[in-house]
Amino acid sequence: MTLLSVSNDGTDWILHFDGPITTNTGVTPDSAFDVSGNAVTSVSPAVGSVCSLTDDGILYSAGQPWEMVSQPNWLVTPLAGPSSGTTT
């Protein structure tokens, strides 16, 4: 599974994967994924290949750097490897 892109809706980060995913919303998110250095604070249930996250930052906008450095504890579906990009 690969993380393709990260967009925002003004209050959450929307993560788009290349196939269906399963999330574990019952854990405290680890630091495997961040946007502009802001840690994830909550994860929504997955809907198909998409899930949404909130973080401890306040800037939900395009052009922010993101990175997935390892398999996050909240993503049950195995990742192919690290990825990074810029929010849209």
Secondary structure, 3 states (H helix, E strand, C coil): CCEEEEEECCCCEEEEECCCCCECCCCCCCCCEEECCEEEEEECCCECCEEEEEECCCCCCCCCEEEECCCCCCECCCCCCCEEEECC
